[in-house]
């Protein structure tokens, strides 16, 4: 159990964070419009793990991204963007399927997505992936790669190996029925996965999709009852509640200027992981995660020009 005043201990590895899963193109409407009647959309690099891999490097730690994209123009766009951000791209697998795409309405609340999936769920467990995993301190993934085969088997193998290696495992339970393999009970799969990871960060919407509507504290208890070790339940403008099963704390939002919510959760993960690796306590890492998220909310797009984590700390006087 990780106490709020404890520091996470990591072995000395050549890489800090391994982000595994979807590398996507986000097409975000140019206007605030949840009905998809906007006349124009702008493309941005997307996919939660790739956003985090890019963000943490900006904030001050190292990262590797493993994913699968198509052998098409969008795939090249994504690979070029990673290179432009200073990431190595040996972990990006190319296949004959179309690069996956998400169309998103620009929003000040929860973005409304439409999913077009192709290459992303064909991530394979390769020797390069195995080497990257064993050289990292943290592995992070979301629901996307476990929602379909064959990438599901890849992530399951990664989890098993990460547990052997004593790595920290972070899971974003961003369940959407539309991305799940047809004919399967994705909700039950996610519930079964919760006890196998170390830190889970559901949003209030994620919790409702998994458990139905309920109060935040009851939702928190449901995650803990399923074996969650550390739950960070984010509540949008109402902040967050965090629990390790023994102690629960409330965190107020630091956001004062909300332009676009796309990637806000990824920004939180990025700040949290960076602060944890740099030796901050759990409480401090959580505060810095929320600070990075608040900073991102001021700009459009999932990936923005973040300063170093120490500058974020000073900016929000933490």
FIDREN-497173 format. One line per 4 residues: their letters; for each residue x, y, z of N, C-alpha, C, O. Coordinates in steps of 0.05 Angstrom, whole numbers, plus 5000, padded with zeros to 4 digits. Example, Ala and Ser with C-alpha at 12.3 -4.5 7.8 and 13.67 -1.06 7.14 Angstrom:
% residues 2
AS = 5264 4886 5156 5246 4910 5156 5264 4934 5156 5285 4934 5169  5257 4955 5142 5273 4979 5143 5258 5001 5157 5268 5023 5161 .
END
This chain:
% residues 318
XXXX = 5017 4976 5000 5000 5000 5000 5018 5025 5000 5037 5027 5016  5011 5044 4983 5027 5068 4981 5013 5090 4997 4990 5097 4992  5027 5100 5017 5016 5122 5034 5019 5149 5020 5037 5152 5003  5002 5168 5027 5003 5194 5014 5029 5209 5019 5037 5226 5003 .
XXXX = 5043 5203 5041 5068 5216 5048 5092 5199 5040 5115 5207 5046  5087 5177 5026 5109 5159 5017 5119 5168 4989 5105 5181 4974  5143 5160 4984 5155 5164 4957 5156 5137 4943 5162 5116 4956  5149 5136 4918 5151 5111 4903 5181 5105 4897 5196 5123 4890 .
XXXX = 5188 5081 4901 5216 5073 4897 5219 5058 4870 5204 5039 4865  5238 5067 4854 5242 5055 4828 5271 5045 4826 5289 5058 4836  5274 5023 4812 5301 5013 4806 5314 5032 4786 5301 5046 4771  5340 5031 4785 5355 5048 4766 5354 5035 4738 5369 5017 4733 .
XXXX = 5336 5045 4721 5333 5034 4694 5341 5055 4674 5343 5079 4680  5346 5046 4649 5354 5065 4628 5331 5082 4618 5335 5102 4606  5306 5073 4623 5283 5088 4615 5263 5090 4638 5261 5072 4654  5248 5112 4639 5229 5116 4661 5202 5105 4655 5192 5088 4670 .
XXXX = 5190 5113 4633 5162 5105 4627 5160 5091 4600 5171 5100 4580  5146 5068 4600 5139 5055 4575 5109 5058 4571 5093 5047 4587  5100 5072 4550 5072 5076 4544 5065 5057 4521 5077 5058 4500  5045 5041 4526 5037 5020 4506 5008 5023 4497 4991 5028 4514 .
XXXX = 5004 5021 4471 4976 5022 4462 4972 5039 4438 4988 5039 4419  4950 5055 4438 4941 5068 4415 4956 5093 4408 4962 5110 4425  4963 5096 4383 4975 5120 4371 4955 5127 4348 4953 5113 4328  4941 5149 4351 4918 5156 4335 4920 5184 4323 4937 5201 4332 .
XXXX = 4903 5190 4304 4899 5217 4295 4873 5227 4308 4852 5214 4304  4873 5249 4322 4849 5262 4333 4841 5284 4313 4857 5303 4308  4817 5282 4302 4806 5303 4286 4787 5319 4303 4765 5309 4309  4795 5343 4312 4779 5359 4331 4765 5381 4316 4777 5396 4300 .
XXXX = 4739 5384 4322 4723 5405 4309 4734 5432 4315 4744 5437 4337  4732 5451 4296 4742 5478 4299 4723 5495 4316 4731 5517 4325  4699 5485 4320 4679 5500 4336 4669 5482 4358 4671 5458 4357  4658 5495 4379 4645 5480 4401 4619 5470 4390 4600 5485 4385 .
XXXX = 4617 5443 4386 4593 5432 4373 4592 5402 4378 4606 5387 4364  4575 5393 4397 4573 5365 4403 4555 5350 4384 4550 5326 4387  4544 5363 4363 4526 5350 4344 4541 5343 4318 4528 5333 4299  4567 5348 4317 4584 5342 4293 4574 5357 4268 4575 5345 4246 .
XXXX = 4564 5381 4271 4556 5397 4248 4577 5418 4241 4573 5435 4223  4600 5417 4255 4622 5436 4249 4631 5433 4220 4632 5411 4210  4637 5456 4208 4646 5456 4180 4675 5448 4176 4683 5441 4154  4690 5448 4198 4718 5441 4195 4730 5427 4219 4721 5430 4241 .
XXXX = 4750 5411 4214 4764 5396 4235 4794 5399 4230 4804 5401 4207  4809 5399 4252 4838 5401 4250 4850 5375 4262 4842 5365 4282  4871 5365 4248 4882 5339 4257 4904 5345 4278 4920 5364 4276  4904 5328 4299 4924 5329 4320 4934 5301 4325 4919 5282 4321 .
XXXX = 4959 5297 4334 4968 5271 4342 4953 5263 4367 4950 5280 4385  4944 5239 4369 4928 5230 4392 4934 5202 4401 4953 5190 4392  4918 5192 4419 4922 5166 4431 4933 5171 4459 4955 5182 4461  4919 5163 4479 4927 5169 4507 4956 5162 4513 4971 5179 4524 .
XXXX = 4965 5137 4508 4993 5131 4516 5014 5148 4501 5034 5156 4512  5008 5154 4475 5027 5170 4460 5028 5199 4471 5049 5211 4473  5005 5209 4479 5004 5235 4491 5021 5236 4516 5036 5255 4520  5019 5215 4532 5034 5214 4557 5064 5212 4552 5080 5225 4565 .
XXXX = 5071 5195 4532 5099 5191 4526 5112 5218 4517 5135 5224 4524  5097 5234 4501 5107 5260 4493 5109 5279 4516 5128 5293 4520  5087 5280 4532 5085 5299 4554 5108 5295 4574 5120 5315 4583  5113 5270 4582 5133 5266 4604 5160 5275 4596 5176 5284 4612 .
XXXX = 5167 5273 4570 5193 5282 4561 5195 5312 4563 5216 5323 4570  5173 5326 4557 5173 5355 4560 5176 5363 4590 5189 5382 4596  5163 5347 4607 5164 5353 4636 5190 5345 4649 5196 5356 4670  5205 5326 4637 5232 5322 4648 5240 5293 4654 5261 5289 4667 .
XXXX = 5225 5272 4644 5235 5245 4647 5235 5231 4620 5225 5243 4600  5246 5207 4618 5249 5193 4593 5225 5175 4588 5211 5166 4606  5220 5169 4562 5197 5152 4555 5202 5137 4529 5218 5146 4512  5188 5115 4526 5188 5099 4502 5159 5094 4495 5143 5088 4513 .
XXXX = 5152 5095 4470 5125 5089 4461 5125 5064 4444 5141 5062 4425  5107 5045 4450 5104 5022 4432 5075 5021 4423 5056 5023 4439  5071 5020 4396 5045 5022 4385 5045 5010 4357 5066 5002 4347  5022 5011 4343 5020 5002 4316 5004 5022 4300 4982 5031 4308 .
XXXX = 5015 5030 4276 5001 5048 4258 5001 5037 4230 5016 5017 4225  4986 5048 4212 4985 5039 4185 5008 5049 4168 5022 5068 4175  5012 5036 4146 5032 5045 4126 5019 5065 4107 5018 5061 4083  5010 5087 4119 4996 5107 4104 5005 5135 4113 5022 5137 4130 .
XXXX = 4993 5155 4101 5000 5182 4107 4996 5190 4136 5012 5204 4147  4974 5181 4147 4969 5188 4175 4989 5174 4193 4998 5185 4213  4997 5149 4186 5017 5135 4202 5043 5150 4201 5057 5153 4221  5051 5160 4177 5075 5175 4175 5074 5201 4191 5093 5209 4204 .
XXXX = 5050 5214 4190 5046 5239 4205 5051 5234 4235 5064 5250 4248  5041 5212 4245 5044 5206 4274 5073 5199 4281 5084 5208 4301  5086 5183 4264 5114 5176 4269 5132 5201 4267 5150 5204 4284  5127 5218 4248 5143 5242 4245 5139 5261 4269 5158 5274 4278 .
XXXX = 5115 5261 4280 5109 5278 4303 5125 5268 4327 5136 5284 4342  5125 5241 4331 5140 5230 4353 5170 5237 4351 5183 5245 4370  5180 5234 4326 5209 5241 4322 5213 5271 4328 5234 5279 4339  5194 5287 4319 5197 5316 4324 5197 5323 4353 5208 5344 4361 .
XXXX = 5184 5306 4369 5184 5311 4398 5207 5298 4412 5209 5299 4437  5225 5286 4397 5249 5274 4409 5247 5245 4417 5265 5235 4430  5225 5232 4410 5221 5204 4418 5234 5186 4396 5233 5191 4373  5245 5163 4406 5254 5142 4388 5229 5128 4377 5209 5126 4391 .
XXXX = 5230 5118 4352 5206 5106 4340 5210 5077 4333 5194 5066 4318  5231 5064 4345 5234 5035 4339 5211 5019 4349 5205 4997 4338  5197 5028 4369 5174 5014 4380 5148 5017 4365 5128 5006 4373  5148 5033 4344 5124 5037 4328 5123 5017 4305 5139 5019 4287 .
XXXX = 5105 4998 4307 5102 4977 4288 5083 4987 4265 5064 5001 4270  5090 4980 4240 5074 4988 4217 5060 4963 4206 5072 4941 4205  5034 4965 4199 5020 4943 4186 5002 4954 4164 4999 4978 4160  4989 4935 4150 4974 4942 4126 4947 4954 4131 4933 4963 4113 .
XXXX = 4938 4955 4157 4912 4967 4164 4914 4997 4165 4936 5008 4169  4892 5011 4161 4891 5040 4162 4898 5050 4190 4890 5038 4210  4912 5072 4192 4918 5084 4218 4892 5092 4231 4874 5103 4219  4890 5086 4257 4865 5091 4272 4860 5121 4275 4879 5136 4278 .
XXXX = 4835 5128 4276 4826 5156 4276 4803 5160 4295 4785 5143 4298  4804 5182 4310 4781 5190 4327 4773 5218 4319 4789 5236 4319  4747 5221 4314 4735 5247 4308 4723 5257 4334 4707 5243 4346  4731 5281 4343 4723 5291 4369 4711 5319 4367 4722 5336 4352 .
XXXX = 4690 5324 4382 4678 5351 4382 4694 5367 4403 4698 5358 4425  4702 5391 4395 4714 5409 4414 4694 5415 4436 4671 5421 4431  4703 5413 4461 4684 5414 4483 4696 5426 4508 4721 5425 4512  4679 5438 4525 4688 5448 4551 4679 5428 4573 4684 5433 4596 .
XXXX = 4667 5406 4565 4659 5385 4584 4673 5360 4575 4697 5360 4572  4658 5338 4572 4670 5313 4563 4668 5311 4533 4646 5312 4522  4690 5309 4518 4689 5307 4489 4673 5283 4480 4673 5262 4492  4658 5287 4457 4643 5265 4446 4659 5253 4422 4664 5267 4403 .
XXXX = 4667 5228 4424 4684 5216 4403 4668 5198 4384 4648 5186 4391  4679 5196 4360 4671 5175 4340 4697 5160 4333 4716 5173 4325  4696 5134 4335 4721 5118 4332 4722 5104 4305 4702 5092 4295  4745 5105 4292 4751 5091 4267 4777 5075 4272 4798 5087 4270 .
XXXX = 4774 5049 4277 4797 5033 4285 4808 5016 4263 4793 5005 4246  4835 5014 4262 4848 4998 4242 4873 4985 4253 4873 4963 4263  4895 5000 4250 4922 4988 4256 4927 4985 4286 4943 4968 4294  4914 5002 4303 4924 5004 4331 4922 4978 4347 4940 4973 4364 .
XXXX = 4902 4961 4341 4900 4937 4358 4915 4913 4347 4911 4890 4355  4934 4918 4329 4951 4897 4318 4980 4899 4330 4999 4889 4318  4982 4910 4354 5007 4912 4368 5016 4884 4376 5001 4869 4389  5041 4877 4369 5052 4850 4374 5073 4851 4396 5087 4872 4399 .
XXXX = 5077 4829 4410 5098 4828 4430 5124 4819 4416 5128 4795 4411  5140 4838 4410 5165 4833 4395 5189 4833 4413 5187 4842 4436  5212 4824 4404 5237 4827 4420 5243 4855 4428 5253 4860 4450  5237 4874 4410 5242 4902 4416 5224 4911 4439 5233 4925 4458 .
XXXX = 5198 4903 4438 5180 4910 4459 5189 4898 4486 5188 4912 4507  5197 4873 4485 5206 4860 4510 5230 4874 4522 5231 4878 4546  5249 4882 4505 5273 4896 4515 5265 4924 4527 5276 4932 4547  5247 4938 4513 5238 4964 4523 5224 4961 4550 5228 4977 4568 .
XXXX = 5208 4940 4553 5193 4936 4578 5213 4931 4601 5210 4944 4622  5232 4914 4597 5251 4907 4618 5270 4929 4625 5283 4929 4646  5273 4949 4608 5291 4971 4613 5276 4995 4626 5288 5016 4630  5250 4992 4632 5233 5014 4641 5225 5011 4670 5225 4988 4681 .
XXXX = 5218 5033 4683 5209 5032 4711 5179 5031 4714 5168 5020 4733  5165 5042 4694 5135 5044 4695 5125 5035 4668 5136 5041 4647  5102 5020 4669 5088 5014 4644 5060 5025 4647 5047 5022 4667  5050 5037 4625 5024 5049 4625 5008 5041 4601 5019 5039 4579 .
XXXX = 4982 5035 4605 4965 5029 4582 4936 5037 4589 4930 5043 4612  4919 5037 4568 4891 5043 4572 4874 5020 4563 4884 4998 4558  4848 5025 4561 4829 5004 4552 4833 4997 4522 4826 4974 4514  4843 5015 4506 4844 5011 4478 4858 4985 4470 4846 4969 4456 .
XXXX = 4883 4980 4478 4896 4956 4468 4885 4930 4479 4889 4909 4467  4871 4931 4502 4859 4906 4513 4831 4901 4503 4819 4881 4509  4820 4920 4488 4792 4918 4479 4789 4899 4455 4767 4890 4449  4812 4893 4442 4810 4875 4418 4836 4858 4417 4857 4865 4428 .
XXXX = 4833 4835 4404 4856 4818 4399 4867 4825 4371 4851 4833 4354  4893 4823 4366 4913 4809 4383 4928 4827 4403 4943 4816 4419  4923 4853 4403 4938 4870 4422 4931 4863 4451 4948 4868 4469  4908 4852 4456 4901 4844 4484 4921 4824 4495 4930 4827 4518 .
XXXX = 4928 4804 4479 4948 4785 4488 4975 4798 4493 4990 4789 4511  4982 4817 4477 5007 4832 4481 5007 4846 4508 5027 4844 4522  4986 4860 4514 4985 4875 4539 4984 4855 4563 4997 4860 4583  4970 4833 4561 4969 4814 4582 4997 4803 4588 5005 4799 4611 .
XXXX = 5012 4798 4567 5039 4788 4570 5057 4809 4583 5074 4803 4600  5053 4834 4575 5068 4856 4587 5062 4859 4617 5080 4864 4632  5037 4857 4624 5029 4859 4652 5043 4837 4669 5054 4842 4690  5042 4812 4658 5055 4790 4672 5085 4795 4676 5096 4790 4697 .
XXXX = 5098 4804 4655 5127 4809 4657 5133 4833 4675 5152 4832 4690  5116 4854 4674 5120 4877 4691 5118 4870 4720 5133 4880 4737  5099 4852 4727 5096 4843 4754 5121 4828 4764 5130 4831 4786  5132 4811 4746 5157 4797 4752 5180 4816 4758 5196 4812 4775 .
XXXX = 5180 4838 4742 5202 4857 4744 5199 4877 4767 5217 4893 4772  5175 4877 4780 5170 4896 4801 5165 4924 4792 5170 4943 4806  5156 4927 4767 5150 4953 4756 5124 4965 4766 5107 4950 4776  5121 4991 4765 5096 5004 4771 5078 5002 4746 5087 5008 4724 .
XXXX = 5053 4993 4750 5035 4990 4728 5011 5009 4731 4997 5008 4751  5008 5027 4711 4986 5046 4711 4966 5039 4690 4973 5032 4668  4940 5042 4697 4919 5034 4678 4898 5056 4678 4887 5064 4698  4892 5065 4653 4870 5084 4649 4846 5068 4640 4845 5059 4617 .
XXXX = 4825 5065 4657 4802 5049 4650 4781 5064 4633 4758 5066 4641  4790 5075 4610 4773 5092 4594 4755 5074 4576 4757 5075 4551  4738 5060 4589 4720 5041 4575 4700 5055 4558 4686 5073 4567  4698 5047 4532 4677 5055 4514 4667 5030 4500 4683 5015 4489 .
XXXX = 4642 5024 4501 4631 5000 4488 4637 5000 4458 4640 4979 4446  4639 5024 4446 4643 5025 4417 4671 5015 4408 4674 5008 4385  4690 5014 4426 4717 5005 4418 4721 4976 4424 4741 4964 4417  4702 4963 4438 4706 4936 4447 4701 4915 4426 4685 4920 4407 .
XXXX = 4715 4893 4429 4711 4871 4410 4682 4861 4411 4672 4856 4432  4670 4860 4388 4642 4853 4386 4636 4826 4398 4650 4806 4394  4614 4825 4414 4605 4800 4426 4617 4794 4453 4612 4773 4465  4635 4812 4463 4648 4807 4488 4638 4825 4510 4627 4847 4504 .
XXXX = 4640 4816 4535 4633 4833 4558 4657 4849 4567 4672 4840 4584  4661 4872 4554 4684 4888 4560 4684 4898 4589 4705 4901 4601  4661 4904 4600 4659 4914 4627 4671 4894 4646 4686 4902 4664  4663 4869 4644 4674 4849 4662 4704 4845 4658 4718 4841 4678 .
XXXX = 4713 4847 4634 4742 4845 4629 4757 4866 4644 4777 4861 4658  4748 4891 4642 4761 4913 4656 4760 4909 4686 4779 4914 4700  4737 4900 4696 4735 4896 4725 4755 4875 4734 4767 4877 4755  4758 4854 4718 4778 4833 4725 4806 4842 4724 4824 4831 4737 .
XXXX = 4812 4863 4708 4839 4874 4705 4848 4892 4728 4871 4895 4732  4828 4903 4742 4834 4924 4762 4854 4914 4783 4871 4930 4792  4851 4890 4793 4868 4880 4814 4897 4874 4805 4914 4870 4822  4901 4874 4779 4928 4867 4768 4946 4891 4764 4969 4888 4755 .
XXXX = 4936 4915 4769 4951 4939 4765 4956 4953 4791 4944 4946 4812  4974 4974 4791 4980 4988 4816 4965 5013 4820 4956 5020 4842  4961 5028 4798 4947 5054 4800 4926 5055 4777 4932 5049 4754  4902 5063 4784 4881 5066 4764 4868 5093 4767 4863 5103 4789 .
XXXX = 4863 5106 4744 4852 5133 4745 4827 5135 4728 4828 5144 4705  4804 5127 4739 4779 5131 4724 4768 5159 4727 4772 5172 4747  4755 5168 4706 4739 5193 4708 4712 5185 4718 4705 5161 4720  4696 5205 4725 4668 5199 4734 4653 5185 4712 4636 5168 4717 .
XXXX = 4657 5193 4687 4644 5180 4664 4653 5152 4661 4637 5134 4655  4679 5146 4665 4689 5119 4663 4675 5102 4684 4667 5079 4678  4673 5112 4708 4661 5097 4730 4631 5091 4723 4622 5069 4729  4618 5110 4712 4589 5106 4705 4586 5085 4683 4567 5069 4684 .
XXXX = 4605 5085 4664 4603 5065 4643 4608 5037 4653 4598 5017 4642  4624 5035 4674 4631 5009 4686 4610 4999 4706 4604 4975 4708  4600 5017 4723 4584 5010 4745 4555 5021 4745 4539 5013 4762  4549 5039 4726 4524 5053 4727 4526 5078 4744 4547 5083 4757 .
XXXX = 4506 5094 4745 4507 5119 4759 4506 5115 4789 4491 5098 4799  4522 5130 4804 4523 5128 4833 4539 5153 4843 4549 5169 4827  4541 5155 4869 4556 5177 4881 4586 5172 4877 4594 5149 4876  4602 5193 4877 4631 5188 4873 4643 5170 4894 4659 5153 4888 .
XXXX = 4635 5173 4920 4647 5156 4941 4639 5127 4938 4655 5109 4943  4615 5122 4929 4607 5094 4924 4621 5083 4900 4629 5059 4901  4626 5099 4880 4641 5089 4857 4670 5082 4865 4681 5062 4857  4681 5099 4882 4708 5094 4892 4710 5068 4906 4728 5052 4902 .
XXXX = 4690 5062 4923 4689 5037 4938 4688 5013 4919 4699 4992 4925  4674 5016 4897 4671 4994 4879 4698 4986 4866 4703 4962 4863  4714 5006 4860 4741 5000 4850 4758 4986 4871 4772 4967 4865  4756 4996 4896 4771 4984 4917 4762 4955 4923 4779 4938 4928 .
XXXX = 4737 4950 4922 4726 4923 4926 4736 4904 4905 4737 4880 4910  4742 4913 4881 4752 4896 4860 4782 4892 4862 4794 4879 4844  4795 4903 4882 4823 4898 4887 4841 4921 4878 4866 4917 4877  4830 4944 4872 4847 4967 4865 4865 4975 4888 4856 4976 4911 .
XXXX = 4890 4981 4882 4909 4988 4903 4909 5018 4908 4912 5027 4931  4907 5034 4887 4907 5063 4889 4887 5073 4868 4892 5069 4844  4866 5087 4876 4846 5096 4858 4846 5127 4858 4844 5140 4879  4847 5138 4834 4846 5167 4830 4820 5172 4814 4821 5169 4789 .
XXXX = 4799 5180 4827 4774 5185 4813 4771 5214 4807 4767 5231 4826  4773 5222 4782 4772 5250 4774 4743 5258 4769 4727 5243 4758  4736 5283 4778 4709 5293 4778 4706 5319 4762 4688 5335 4768  4723 5323 4742 4721 5347 4726 4726 5372 4743 4745 5374 4758 .
XXXX = 4708 5391 4740 4710 5417 4755 4708 5413 4785 4715 5432 4800  4699 5390 4794 4697 5385 4823 4722 5371 4834 4721 5363 4857  4743 5370 4819 4768 5360 4829 4770 5330 4828 4764 5318 4807  4778 5317 4850 4782 5288 4850 4782 5278 4878 4786 5293 4897 .
XXXX = 4776 5252 4881 4780 5238 4906 4799 5215 4901 4797 5201 4881  4817 5211 4920 4838 5191 4917 4839 5173 4942 4837 5183 4964  4841 5147 4937 4842 5129 4960 4860 5105 4955 4862 5095 4933  4873 5096 4977 4889 5072 4976 4875 5049 4992 4887 5028 4997 .
XXXX = 4850 5054 4998 4835 5034 5013 4836 5038 5043 4818 5028 5058  4855 5053 5052 4858 5058 5081 4853 5088 5087 4842 5095 5108  4861 5105 5068 4858 5134 5071 4848 5146 5045 4856 5138 5024  4829 5165 5048 4818 5178 5024 4822 5208 5027 4817 5220 5048 .
XXXX = 4831 5221 5006 4835 5250 5006 4821 5263 4983 4817 5251 4962  4813 5288 4987 4800 5304 4967 4820 5324 4955 4836 5336 4969  4818 5327 4928 4836 5346 4914 4818 5365 4899 4801 5357 4883  4822 5391 4904 4806 5412 4890 4819 5416 4862 4843 5413 4859 .
XXXX = 4803 5424 4843 4813 5430 4816 4831 5455 4817 4826 5473 4832  4852 5455 4801 4869 5478 4798 4863 5493 4772 4875 5514 4766  4843 5483 4756 4837 5495 4730 4821 5521 4734 4800 5521 4748  4830 5542 4721 4815 5567 4721 4807 5576 4693 4790 5594 4691 .
XXXX = 4819 5565 4673 4814 5573 4645 4812 5548 4628 4832 5536 4622  4787 5541 4620 4783 5516 4605 4777 5523 4576 4756 5533 4570  4796 5516 4558 4792 5521 4530 4784 5495 4516 4767 5494 4499  4798 5473 4523 4792 5447 4510 4800 5425 4529 4823 5424 4540 .
XXXX = 4782 5406 4535 4787 5385 4554 4801 5360 4542 4809 5342 4557  4805 5360 4516 4818 5337 4503 4846 5333 4515 4862 5352 4514  4852 5309 4525 4878 5303 4535 4884 5312 4563 4906 5311 4573  4863 5322 4578 4867 5331 4605 4876 5308 4623 4893 5312 4640 .
XXXX = 4863 5285 4620 4870 5262 4636 4899 5253 4630 4913 5245 4648  4907 5254 4605 4934 5246 4597 4954 5265 4610 4976 5257 4619  4947 5291 4611 4965 5310 4624 4968 5304 4653 4990 5307 4664  4946 5296 4666 4948 5289 4694 4968 5265 4698 4987 5267 4714 .
XXXX = 4964 5244 4683 4982 5221 4685 5011 5230 4681 5029 5221 4695  5015 5247 4662 5042 5256 4655 5055 5271 4678 5078 5265 4685  5041 5289 4690 5051 5303 4713 5056 5285 4737 5076 5287 4751  5037 5267 4741 5039 5248 4763 5064 5230 4761 5079 5227 4779 .
XXXX = 5067 5217 4737 5089 5200 4733 5116 5214 4735 5135 5205 4747  5117 5238 4723 5142 5253 4724 5150 5260 4753 5173 5257 4760  5131 5269 4768 5136 5277 4796 5144 5252 4812 5162 5254 4829  5131 5229 4807 5137 5205 4822 5166 5196 4817 5181 5189 4835 .
XXXX = 5174 5196 4791 5201 5188 4784 5221 5207 4796 5243 5199 4803  5215 5233 4797 5233 5252 4808 5235 5253 4838 5249 5269 4850  5220 5235 4851 5223 5232 4880 5203 5247 4898 5207 5248 4922  5183 5259 4886 5162 5272 4902 5145 5251 4917 5144 5228 4908 .
XXXX = 5133 5259 4939 5115 5241 4953 5090 5237 4936 5085 5251 4917  5074 5217 4943 5050 5211 4929 5031 5236 4929 5020 5243 4908  5029 5249 4952 5012 5273 4954 5022 5294 4935 5006 5307 4920  5048 5299 4935 5060 5319 4917 5057 5312 4888 5051 5329 4871 .
XXXX = 5060 5286 4882 5058 5277 4854 5029 5281 4844 5025 5288 4821  5010 5275 4862 4981 5280 4854 4976 5309 4849 4963 5317 4830  4986 5326 4867 4982 5355 4864 4994 5365 4837 4982 5381 4823  5018 5354 4830 5031 5363 4806 5017 5351 4781 5016 5363 4760 .
XXXX = 5005 5327 4784 4989 5316 4762 4965 5334 4756 4960 5340 4733  4952 5343 4777 4929 5361 4772 4938 5388 4762 4923 5401 4747  4961 5397 4770 4972 5423 4760 4978 5421 4730 4972 5440 4715  4991 5400 4721 4996 5396 4693 4971 5395 4677 4969 5406 4655 .
XXXX = 4951 5381 4688 4925 5380 4674 4912 5407 4671 4902 5414 4650  4913 5423 4693 4902 5450 4692 4917 5468 4671 4904 5483 4657  4943 5464 4670 4958 5479 4650 4950 5472 4622 4947 5489 4605  4946 5446 4616 4939 5437 4590 4911 5447 4582 4907 5453 4558 .
XXXX = 4893 5449 4601 4865 5457 4595 4863 5485 4582 4842 5492 4571  4884 5500 4584 4884 5527 4573 4888 5528 4543 4887 5549 4531  4894 5504 4531 4901 5503 4503 4885 5481 4489 4876 5462 4501  4883 5484 4462 4869 5465 4445 4888 5442 4438 4912 5446 4432 .
XXXX = 4877 5417 4438 4893 5394 4430 4902 5378 4454 4905 5388 4476  4907 5352 4449 4915 5334 4470 4943 5338 4479 4950 5334 4502  4961 5348 4461 4989 5352 4467 4996 5381 4463 4992 5392 4441  5005 5394 4484 5011 5423 4483 5040 5427 4492 5053 5408 4501 .
XXXX = 5050 5451 4490 5077 5457 4497 5080 5460 4527 5077 5482 4538  5086 5439 4541 5089 5439 4570 5117 5447 4578 5136 5440 4565  5119 5462 4600 5145 5468 4611 5155 5445 4629 5141 5425 4631  5178 5448 4641 5188 5428 4660 5170 5426 4685 5157 5446 4691 .
XXXX = 5170 5403 4698 5152 5399 4721 5159 5419 4743 5140 5428 4757  5184 5427 4746 5192 5446 4767 5180 5473 4761 5173 5488 4779  5177 5480 4735 5164 5506 4727 5134 5505 4732 5122 5525 4741  5122 5482 4728 5094 5478 4734 5089 5482 4764 5071 5495 4773 .
XXXX = 5107 5470 4780 5106 5472 4809 5107 5501 4818 5092 5509 4835  5125 5516 4806 5128 5544 4814 5104 5560 4804 5095 5578 4818  5094 5554 4780 5072 5569 4768 5047 5567 4786 5032 5587 4790  5042 5543 4797 5018 5539 4814 5025 5541 4844 5008 5536 4861 .
XX = 5050 5549 4850 5058 5554 4878 5053 5529 4895 5041 5531 4916  5062 5506 4886 5057 5481 4900 5082 5474 4917 5082 5453 4931 .
END
